[in-house]
Amino acid sequence: MAERGVRASSRSPLRDDECDLAAAQARIMRADELIDQIVYRLYGLTEKEIGLAAEVAAWPDLREVGIRFSS
């Protein structure tokens, strides 16, 4: 019998957390893709427009590359 607070399996808690995180990230990515598809259909975008939207979405955030906007 395992002592209280000690896992009986040989898997580390950190490894379990990493697996849980990876699974959650995969579900989030899939949900994002589904939301994109719903929006494209809602607005009646063509394949060309969808491609353009995907290309723009891949651009880096200008603030992340050091470009500042004056106010």
C-alpha positions, 0 to 999 in steps of 0.5 A: 500500500502506498503511503499517504501523499505518495503516488503508487505509480512510477509516473511523476506528477510533473509529467502528468501535468505536462500531459494535461497541459498538452491535451488542454492546448490541443483542445484550445487550438481545435476550438480556435479552428472551429470558431474560425470556421464558424466566423468564415461561414457566418460572414460568407468568406470565399476561400481566397478571403479565408486564405488572406485572413489566415495569412494576416493572423500569422503576422507578428503583433507589431508591439512584440517586434518593438514597433510602438505607436504614438498616441 
